[in-house]
Amino acid sequence: MNRSLVVIILFCFITQISEAQGILWRKKRCEAIAGIGTTQFFGDVGGFTKTENILGLKDISFKQTRFNINAGIRYRILNNVGARLSLTYGMFHATDSRGSNEKRGLEAKTSFFEPALIGEYYFIKSKMEESYLFAKGRQTRFKTIISSLDIYAFTGIGGLSYNVKGNDKLVAFGYKSSGFTAVIPAGVGVNLLIMPDYNFGLEIGGRYAFSDYLDSYTSQHSSSNDVYYFLNFTFTYKIRTGKNGLPEFLNRRRF
C-alpha cells in the first residue's frame, strides 16, 4: 500500500478519535432537562424549637413532604462548567399538628412557581465522554459506576411566586396570601451517563428565600427567613449543536 495513503488513513482515524475525545461536549452543548421530585419546607408554621431539634432533622417528615415538577435548558460553557435555566412548579405544606406548637393549630398549603438561573461546576467528569466507542454509540456498557458519573455543585439566583391557602386559624392572623421573592439555590447533583444522547440524574438542593412569609406567617421568635429543599430525579437529553454553539435544528435552512 502506498505510504502516503497509509498516512492519510491514520490521520483521518486519529482526527475522528480526537474529535470524539477532545470536543465531544462542544458538539452537544445544549441539553434539555425534565425532572420530578419532592419538596420539604422549613418555615414558621410547624416544626420543633431549636432546643428540641438539633440540626433541624426532626422537622423532616413525610407529612410535610410535597412534590414538584421541573424542566430546564442547560448550556455547556466549558467541559466542566454549565449554565442552566430552570423552571419549577410545586407545593409546600406546613402544619402545627407535629412540632412544638401543636396547640396553636396553624396550617398552610402553598403552591409556587420558581424560575432560576443556575451555574454548575463539575468537579468529577465522566470518563465515558472520552471514549470514542461511546461517542459513536458502539459502547453502552460502563466498566464501573464511577467512570460513568458526572458530579457537580451548583448555585445561582431565582425568584419564587407563591400563593398560600391557610386554615381558619391562620386566616385569623390576617395572613398574606400571595407574593414574590428572590431565592438563592445551592446544592449538588450527579448524572449517570447511559447513552451518548441522554442520561439520568439525582439532584438535592436548598433554597434560601428573601422572605419569611412563604407560609404567610412569621412570629417575634423567628430569627431567619424561610428555607426549602428539593430532591429531584432528572432526565437529560443532549442536543447536537453546530459550530456556532446553537442547536442544529436552528441552523437548518427553511424553504
N, C-alpha and C positions, 0 to 999 in steps of 0.2 A: 504494500500500500504506500502511496506517495506520502513522504514525510510531512509535507505541508498540509495534506488532508487530515492526517492524524492530529496535527496541532490545532486545526480548525475545530475538529470534533471535540477535542479535550477542552478547548476554550469555551465552546458552547455549553458543554456539560458543567464546567466549573462556574460559568456565569449563572446557569439555572440554579445551582446549589446556593451560590452567593445571594441571589435574589430571594430565594426561599428563606435563607437563614438571616440575612442582614436586614432586609427591608420588608419582611412579611407583614409587620404591623402597619407599615405605610400603605400597603395595598388594601387594608381593611381598617382604616382609621375610624370609621363610623360604626357604632353599634346600637341596635335597638334593644331596649330592656323592658321586661314586664315582670311584675312580682306580686306576691301576696304574703301577708304575714299578720303578726299580732301587734297590738299596742298596749302599753302599760303606762298609766297616768299617775303622776305624783303631784297632788295639789293640796288645798286646804280642807277639802271635804274628804272624810275618811282618813285612814292611816293612824299609826301609833305615834305617841310623843317620842322625842329623841331619847329620853331617858329609858324608854321601854324598847327602843328599836335601834340596835347597833347597826350602822351602815345602811339602814333603811330596808333591810332584807325582809322584815316581817310585813312590809307593805305590799310585797309582790304576792298576788293571789289570783286564782282562776276567776273569781267572782268579779274582779276589776278588769280582767282582760277583754279586749275587743279586737276587731280586725281592721286591716287596711288593705287597699289595692293601690298599686303604683305602676307608673310607666315612665320611660325616660329615653334620652338620647345621649350617648357617650361619644366624645371625640378624643382620639389618642393624639395628644400633642407631641409626646415623645414615647419611646418604647415603655418607659416606666412612669409616665405622667399622663393623666387624663383629666378631662373636664366633662361634667355631666349636668344636664338639665333634667330635674326630677319633678314629677307631678304625683301627688299622693292624696287619696281621699280615704277617710276613715272615721272612726268613732272613739271617744273616751267614755269611761264610766267611773263615777266616784260616789261612794255611799258611806254613811256613818255606821252602817249595820255591822261593820267589822273595824275595830280600832279603839282608840282612847276616848271617842266622843259618841258612843252608841246612843246615849240618851238625847243627844241633840237632834238626831234623826234627819239629817240633810241628805239629799240625793240629787245628782246632776248627770244628765246624759248629753254629751257634746258631739256634734258632727263637725267635721273640719275639712278644709281643702288647703294643701300645703304645696306651693311651688318653691323650688330651691335650686340654686346654682352651686354645684359641689366640685371641689378639686380633689383628685385622687393621686396618691403616691404608692407605687407598687414596690415594696421592699423585698418581695420574693416574686420572681417571674418564672413562669412555667418553661421547662426545657423543651417541651413538645413543640413550641413555636420555632425552635431552632432546627427541627427535624425536617429534612427535605421530603421524606416519605409522608409525614403527617401533613405538611403543607399541600401536598398533591392529593391527599385523601386516600393514600395507599396504606397508611398505618393508622388504625383507630384504637388499638390497644395500647395501654401505657404499662411501662415496666414497674413503676412504683407510683403510689398516690402522690408523694411529694413532688415528683418530676412533672406532674400534670396540674399543679396548683399555682394560681396567682393569688397572692395575699397582699392586701393593701390597707392603708389608712386613709381616712377622708375627713374633710371639714369644708365649711363654706358659709353661705348666708341664704336665708329664706324668709318666707312670710307665711303667716297662718291666719286664714279666715275661718272663724268659728261661730257656731250657733248653739246655744245651750237651752235645754229644757229641764227645769227643776221641779221638784215636788212642792207641795203647798207650803211646807216649812221654809224651803229655800226662797220661794216667791215672797214670803212674808218679810224677808230681809231687804226687799227692794233690789233684787239682783239685776245684774247687767246681762241681757240675754244674747248679745252678739258683739263681735268686734274683730279687729285685725291687729296683728302684732308681728314684729320681727322675731325670727328664731335663728339660733346658731346650731347647725348639725355637726356632729363629730362621732366617729366610730371606726370600726374595722370590718373588712369583708374578705371573702375567699371565693374564688371561681375555680371550678373543676372543668378543664378542657376535655370534652368528649370527642368532638369533631372539629375540623378547621373552621367551620362556619358558625358553630354555636357552642355554648357551654351553660352549665348550671352553677348556681352560687348560693351563698348564705351570707347575710349581712346583718350586723347588730349595731345600732347607733342610737345615741341620745340627742335630744333637742332641748336647748335652754331657751325659754321664752322670755321676751322682754315685757311680760305681763303676769300678773298674779290672779287673773280673772278667767282663766280657761274653764274653770268650773263655776264661774260667776260669784265666787265668794272668797273673801280674804278676811283675816282677823288681826287683832292687835298683836297676837303671838306669832304671826307669820314673819319669818326672817329672810325669806328668799322668794324669788318668782317661781312659777310653775315649771315642771320638767316632765318630759315624756320620752318613751323609748319605743323603737321599732325592732322587731325580729322578723326579717323577711327572707323568703325563698325566691330566688330570681332565675329568670331565663334570659339569655343574651344571644341575639342573632347578629353576626358580623356582616356588615355591608361592604361589598367591594367598592373601592374608591379609585378615581382616576389620578393622573399625575398632579392635578391641581388640588388634590385633597378632598374633593367633593364626591359624593356618591355617583357611581357610573350612570345610573338612570337619569340623573340630572344633566349629564353631559351629552346624552344621546340627542341627535338632531330630530326635530319634529317635522314631519312632512304634512 
